[in-house]
Amino acid sequence: MSIEQFIENEIKSSDVVVFMKGTPQFPMCGFSGQVVQILDHLGVPYKGINVLESDELRQGIKTYSNWPTIPQVYIKGEFVGGCDIVREMFQAGELQSLLEEKGVPMKNRATA
């Protein structure tokens, strides 16, 4: 399986996927940690994929999305953005609206 196929399978297998440095339980960078905090705060089920486990994956996800930084958040197969975009969307209530539109469950429909 190519790295592109692996990425596509992961994106399609979960409603929300975060390609991140570290794991949701132990983020290895502040930006990944912020994304985890936001999703956990909203009570959104998501899958975290640690790009530090594979150089091929770390480079592959940047090529796949044409986005230079990690973390990268995908909702229902669609690339949403990195930490700054997700944080700004959350603060504006846009992330919550997008999750609702896409039918992704949230335990806490909280605002920033």
Backbone as a chain_set.jsonl record, in Angstrom:
{"seq": "MSIEQFIENEIKSSDVVVFMKGTPQFPMCGFSGQVVQILDHLGVPYKGINVLESDELRQGIKTYSNWPTIPQVYIKGEFVGGCDIVREMFQAGELQSLLEEKGVPMKNRATA", "coords": {"N": [[0.843, -1.179, 0.0], [0.582, 2.189, -0.88], [1.789, 5.314, 0.529], [-0.032, 7.332, 0.067], [-2.381, 5.857, -0.326], [-2.631, 4.742, 2.23], [-3.056, 7.084, 3.768], [-5.465, 8.023, 2.609], [-7.169, 5.863, 3.269], [-7.177, 6.064, 6.068], [-8.307, 8.617, 6.421], [-10.829, 8.195, 5.392], [-11.832, 6.303, 7.126], [-12.559, 7.317, 9.587], [-14.614, 9.861, 11.057], [-13.396, 12.218, 11.963], [-10.07, 13.033, 11.662], [-6.823, 13.455, 12.883], [-3.73, 14.274, 11.876], [-0.847, 14.254, 13.533], [1.83, 15.366, 15.728], [2.928, 13.118, 17.914], [0.57, 11.604, 20.199], [-3.029, 11.663, 20.894], [-3.211, 11.359, 23.665], [-0.672, 12.036, 24.455], [0.553, 14.566, 23.23], [3.213, 15.748, 21.153], [3.966, 18.26, 20.454], [3.226, 21.749, 20.826], [1.277, 22.785, 19.082], [-0.092, 20.554, 18.091], [-1.077, 19.741, 20.532], [-2.866, 21.843, 21.132], [-4.885, 21.482, 19.194], [-5.852, 18.972, 19.952], [-6.83, 19.655, 22.503], [-8.961, 21.377, 21.814], [-10.683, 19.664, 20.309], [-11.173, 17.696, 22.247], [-12.41, 19.286, 24.175], [-14.792, 19.913, 22.875], [-15.827, 17.42, 22.81], [-15.596, 15.679, 20.675], [-15.423, 12.714, 18.838], [-12.416, 11.398, 17.602], [-9.647, 10.398, 15.516], [-6.287, 10.144, 16.208], [-3.257, 10.345, 14.497], [0.033, 9.535, 14.657], [2.576, 11.227, 13.256], [5.229, 11.142, 13.739], [6.119, 8.597, 13.86], [6.874, 7.727, 11.392], [8.901, 8.748, 8.787], [8.16, 8.716, 6.148], [5.368, 8.942, 6.296], [5.172, 11.446, 7.591], [6.226, 13.201, 5.637], [4.599, 12.447, 3.534], [1.948, 13.195, 4.238], [2.087, 15.941, 4.114], [2.546, 16.35, 1.414], [0.253, 15.151, 0.369], [-1.85, 16.836, 1.258], [-0.947, 19.224, 0.367], [-0.034, 21.056, 2.189], [2.109, 22.658, 4.416], [2.562, 22.212, 7.168], [2.196, 20.494, 10.362], [0.01, 19.961, 13.037], [-2.595, 18.367, 11.009], [-5.961, 18.581, 10.215], [-8.719, 16.615, 9.362], [-12.06, 16.444, 8.355], [-14.673, 14.35, 7.83], [-13.334, 13.353, 5.56], [-12.433, 15.654, 4.364], [-9.953, 18.129, 4.074], [-9.348, 20.387, 6.63], [-7.588, 22.143, 7.977], [-4.726, 23.465, 9.752], [-3.4, 23.993, 13.072], [-3.739, 26.84, 13.657], [-5.874, 27.599, 11.968], [-7.906, 25.817, 12.799], [-8.14, 26.615, 15.476], [-8.958, 29.317, 15.172], [-11.374, 28.918, 13.8], [-12.788, 27.497, 15.767], [-12.956, 29.443, 17.827], [-14.576, 31.31, 16.59], [-16.873, 29.895, 16.345], [-17.256, 28.529, 14.04], [-16.103, 26.012, 13.611], [-17.636, 24.313, 15.185], [-20.08, 24.595, 13.852], [-19.397, 23.519, 11.342], [-18.809, 20.858, 12.061], [-21.356, 20.095, 12.931], [-22.855, 20.426, 10.548], [-21.669, 18.414, 9.024], [-22.522, 16.235, 10.346], [-21.165, 15.202, 12.535], [-20.866, 13.923, 15.736], [-21.009, 15.813, 18.779], [-20.203, 16.035, 22.127], [-20.188, 18.233, 23.74], [-21.546, 21.127, 22.967], [-20.161, 23.522, 23.1], [-19.016, 26.95, 23.203], [-16.192, 29.055, 22.492]], "CA": [[0.0, 0.0, 0.0], [1.362, 3.431, -0.921], [1.495, 6.226, 1.629], [-1.273, 8.028, -0.295], [-3.489, 4.937, -0.044], [-2.743, 4.668, 3.688], [-3.659, 8.341, 4.216], [-6.866, 8.02, 2.179], [-7.9, 4.886, 4.086], [-7.341, 6.627, 7.419], [-9.232, 9.751, 6.343], [-12.172, 7.672, 5.124], [-12.27, 5.351, 8.148], [-13.039, 8.04, 10.766], [-15.203, 11.161, 10.723], [-12.414, 13.263, 12.234], [-8.725, 12.476, 11.751], [-5.788, 14.455, 13.12], [-2.343, 13.862, 11.672], [-0.241, 15.081, 14.568], [3.091, 14.935, 16.335], [2.55, 12.475, 19.163], [-0.748, 10.976, 20.25], [-3.969, 12.499, 21.647], [-2.901, 11.251, 25.089], [0.644, 12.605, 24.708], [1.003, 15.363, 22.084], [4.648, 16.037, 21.192], [4.208, 19.672, 20.135], [2.164, 22.613, 21.327], [0.206, 22.961, 18.106], [-0.889, 19.326, 18.143], [-1.758, 19.776, 21.818], [-3.997, 22.771, 21.059], [-5.95, 20.849, 18.411], [-6.4, 17.927, 20.826], [-7.625, 20.332, 23.547], [-10.203, 21.877, 21.211], [-11.559, 18.534, 19.991], [-11.587, 17.099, 23.52], [-13.337, 20.242, 24.791], [-16.075, 19.761, 22.189], [-16.288, 16.044, 22.956], [-15.661, 15.101, 19.33], [-14.595, 11.518, 18.653], [-11.472, 11.576, 16.501], [-8.504, 9.494, 15.491], [-4.999, 10.809, 16.095], [-2.229, 9.54, 13.84], [1.338, 10.079, 15.011], [3.449, 11.29, 12.08], [6.627, 10.955, 14.16], [6.468, 7.177, 13.741], [7.302, 7.402, 10.036], [9.295, 9.876, 7.939], [7.359, 8.634, 4.927], [4.059, 9.505, 6.608], [5.325, 12.872, 7.896], [6.349, 13.892, 4.359], [3.458, 12.077, 2.685], [0.732, 13.964, 4.554], [2.307, 17.311, 3.621], [2.353, 16.28, -0.037], [-1.155, 14.797, 0.126], [-2.719, 17.985, 1.499], [-0.281, 20.424, -0.135], [0.001, 21.94, 3.359], [3.468, 22.4, 4.896], [2.725, 22.021, 8.607], [1.463, 19.473, 11.111], [-1.036, 18.985, 12.723], [-3.568, 18.561, 9.944], [-7.26, 18.059, 10.638], [-9.646, 16.233, 8.305], [-13.412, 16.152, 8.821], [-15.41, 13.629, 6.782], [-12.503, 13.226, 4.372], [-12.068, 16.967, 3.819], [-8.908, 18.823, 4.811], [-9.848, 21.623, 7.235], [-6.463, 23.032, 8.191], [-3.829, 23.178, 10.854], [-3.734, 24.501, 14.399], [-4.248, 28.213, 13.654], [-7.19, 27.615, 11.321], [-8.853, 25.124, 13.678], [-8.354, 27.468, 16.65], [-9.774, 30.468, 14.761], [-12.727, 28.424, 13.508], [-13.4, 27.174, 17.06], [-13.261, 30.692, 18.538], [-15.668, 31.977, 15.871], [-18.041, 29.004, 16.303], [-17.349, 27.916, 12.711], [-15.752, 24.599, 13.702], [-18.817, 23.643, 15.712], [-21.057, 24.59, 12.757], [-18.934, 22.571, 10.334], [-19.023, 19.516, 12.604], [-22.804, 19.866, 12.908], [-23.232, 20.254, 9.137], [-21.157, 17.134, 8.53], [-23.128, 15.154, 11.124], [-20.21, 14.649, 13.494], [-21.406, 14.158, 17.087], [-20.237, 16.557, 19.781], [-20.808, 15.906, 23.45], [-20.291, 19.575, 24.303], [-21.732, 22.13, 21.899], [-19.694, 24.734, 23.776], [-18.313, 27.959, 22.431], [-14.873, 29.396, 23.063]], "C": [[0.89, 1.244, 0.0], [0.975, 4.316, 0.258], [0.212, 7.007, 1.336], [-2.487, 7.158, -0.002], [-3.716, 4.814, 1.456], [-3.468, 5.902, 4.219], [-5.14, 8.367, 3.842], [-7.701, 7.051, 3.0], [-8.169, 5.433, 5.476], [-8.381, 7.741, 7.412], [-10.669, 9.266, 6.151], [-12.714, 6.812, 6.259], [-12.804, 6.017, 9.414], [-13.607, 9.382, 10.328], [-14.199, 12.29, 10.891], [-11.057, 12.597, 12.445], [-7.744, 13.638, 11.926], [-4.434, 13.802, 12.89], [-1.526, 14.804, 12.539], [1.113, 14.544, 14.994], [2.739, 14.416, 17.725], [1.175, 11.845, 19.046], [-1.71, 11.902, 21.004], [-3.678, 12.482, 23.159], [-1.574, 11.936, 25.434], [1.133, 13.369, 23.479], [2.468, 15.751, 22.254], [4.983, 17.435, 20.684], [3.005, 20.475, 20.582], [0.994, 22.767, 20.375], [-0.7, 21.736, 18.071], [-1.704, 19.305, 19.438], [-2.966, 20.696, 21.809], [-5.17, 22.158, 20.3], [-6.638, 19.773, 19.252], [-7.297, 18.566, 21.895], [-8.966, 20.803, 22.996], [-11.167, 20.724, 20.948], [-12.054, 17.848, 21.264], [-12.615, 17.981, 24.221], [-14.739, 20.101, 24.186], [-16.646, 18.353, 22.345], [-16.462, 15.342, 21.625], [-14.827, 13.824, 19.288], [-13.685, 11.709, 17.438], [-10.355, 10.557, 16.622], [-7.247, 10.323, 15.319], [-3.985, 9.864, 15.476], [-0.887, 10.238, 14.04], [2.27, 10.043, 13.806], [4.916, 11.098, 12.446], [7.073, 9.498, 14.053], [7.021, 6.814, 12.37], [7.65, 8.674, 9.271], [8.456, 9.906, 6.67], [5.973, 9.239, 5.155], [4.153, 11.013, 6.852], [5.449, 13.685, 6.601], [5.119, 13.667, 3.481], [2.22, 12.901, 2.957], [0.876, 15.406, 4.078], [2.086, 17.372, 2.109], [0.88, 16.061, -0.358], [-2.05, 16.031, 0.216], [-2.209, 19.26, 0.827], [-0.273, 21.499, 0.953], [1.296, 21.639, 4.097], [3.615, 22.026, 6.377], [1.835, 20.92, 9.164], [1.184, 20.1, 12.468], [-1.894, 19.384, 11.516], [-4.854, 17.862, 10.359], [-8.124, 17.814, 9.4], [-10.992, 15.909, 8.94], [-14.18, 15.568, 7.65], [-14.636, 13.622, 5.464], [-12.006, 14.534, 3.791], [-11.012, 17.634, 4.703], [-9.456, 20.153, 5.317], [-8.717, 22.61, 7.446], [-5.608, 22.57, 9.344], [-4.304, 23.849, 12.136], [-4.362, 25.893, 14.356], [-5.654, 28.286, 13.079], [-8.229, 26.971, 12.225], [-9.163, 25.988, 14.904], [-9.248, 28.663, 16.296], [-11.209, 30.052, 14.462], [-13.472, 28.111, 14.81], [-13.84, 28.452, 17.772], [-14.43, 31.439, 17.898], [-16.948, 31.144, 15.847], [-18.188, 28.277, 14.976], [-17.024, 26.43, 12.737], [-16.95, 23.793, 14.182], [-19.886, 23.533, 14.625], [-20.684, 23.567, 11.687], [-19.165, 21.131, 10.81], [-20.506, 19.149, 12.577], [-23.285, 19.581, 11.492], [-22.855, 18.873, 8.623], [-21.724, 15.948, 9.313], [-22.19, 14.469, 12.099], [-20.725, 14.941, 14.901], [-20.433, 14.938, 17.959], [-20.946, 16.377, 21.113], [-21.047, 17.273, 24.07], [-20.387, 20.575, 23.16], [-21.323, 23.497, 22.46], [-19.062, 25.704, 22.789], [-17.031, 28.311, 23.152], [-15.016, 30.248, 24.304]], "O": [[1.834, 1.34, 0.784], [-0.046, 4.088, 0.906], [-0.549, 7.311, 2.254], [-3.499, 7.643, 0.504], [-4.86, 4.784, 1.91], [-4.389, 5.782, 5.027], [-5.98, 8.7, 4.678], [-8.823, 7.377, 3.388], [-9.271, 5.281, 6.003], [-9.237, 7.802, 8.295], [-11.608, 9.856, 6.685], [-13.924, 6.607, 6.353], [-13.438, 5.354, 10.235], [-13.145, 9.972, 9.352], [-14.146, 13.21, 10.074], [-10.909, 11.714, 13.29], [-7.817, 14.651, 11.231], [-4.041, 12.891, 13.619], [-1.512, 16.013, 12.309], [1.489, 13.42, 14.665], [2.311, 15.172, 18.597], [0.68, 11.586, 17.948], [-1.264, 12.829, 21.681], [-3.88, 13.485, 23.842], [-1.374, 12.367, 26.57], [2.015, 12.895, 22.763], [2.914, 16.046, 23.363], [6.155, 17.762, 20.503], [1.9, 19.947, 20.702], [-0.154, 22.868, 20.808], [-1.924, 21.86, 18.028], [-2.869, 18.905, 19.444], [-3.99, 20.373, 22.412], [-6.32, 22.297, 20.716], [-7.866, 19.677, 19.261], [-8.394, 18.075, 22.161], [-9.996, 20.641, 23.651], [-12.337, 20.796, 21.321], [-13.22, 17.462, 21.35], [-13.581, 17.478, 24.795], [-15.742, 20.163, 24.898], [-17.817, 18.12, 22.046], [-17.358, 14.515, 21.458], [-13.654, 13.841, 19.66], [-14.138, 12.134, 16.375], [-10.146, 9.944, 17.669], [-7.149, 11.12, 14.386], [-3.871, 8.71, 15.89], [-0.704, 11.387, 13.639], [2.705, 8.973, 13.38], [5.756, 10.911, 11.566], [8.264, 9.2, 14.145], [7.573, 5.729, 12.19], [6.815, 9.566, 9.12], [8.087, 10.972, 6.178], [5.464, 9.965, 4.301], [3.31, 11.773, 6.374], [4.839, 14.748, 6.482], [4.661, 14.57, 2.782], [1.507, 13.274, 2.025], [-0.11, 16.027, 3.681], [1.509, 18.33, 1.594], [0.327, 16.707, -1.248], [-2.905, 16.249, -0.643], [-2.933, 20.251, 0.725], [-0.476, 22.682, 0.683], [1.571, 20.474, 4.385], [4.681, 21.572, 6.794], [0.871, 20.483, 8.536], [2.083, 20.739, 13.015], [-1.917, 20.534, 11.078], [-4.844, 16.71, 10.794], [-8.248, 18.668, 8.521], [-11.061, 15.19, 9.937], [-14.323, 16.206, 6.607], [-15.201, 13.853, 4.396], [-11.239, 14.532, 2.828], [-11.16, 17.695, 5.923], [-9.967, 20.956, 4.536], [-8.862, 23.791, 7.132], [-5.739, 21.453, 9.843], [-5.47, 24.224, 12.26], [-5.414, 26.108, 14.958], [-6.525, 28.955, 13.636], [-9.319, 27.516, 12.401], [-10.318, 26.083, 15.321], [-10.182, 28.982, 17.032], [-12.152, 30.753, 14.829], [-14.655, 28.426, 14.938], [-14.965, 28.535, 18.263], [-15.186, 32.122, 18.589], [-17.988, 31.615, 15.387], [-19.125, 27.499, 14.791], [-17.602, 25.66, 11.97], [-17.242, 22.722, 13.652], [-20.527, 22.491, 14.491], [-21.541, 22.839, 11.187], [-19.654, 20.291, 10.054], [-20.865, 18.021, 12.238], [-24.025, 18.626, 11.255], [-23.612, 18.241, 7.886], [-21.444, 14.795, 8.987], [-22.384, 13.305, 12.451], [-20.995, 16.098, 15.225], [-19.217, 14.756, 17.893], [-22.161, 16.552, 21.204], [-21.994, 17.457, 24.835], [-19.401, 20.831, 22.468], [-22.04, 24.487, 22.313], [-18.636, 25.328, 21.697], [-16.818, 27.905, 24.294], [-14.015, 30.627, 24.912]]}, "num_chains": 1, "name": "protein.A"}
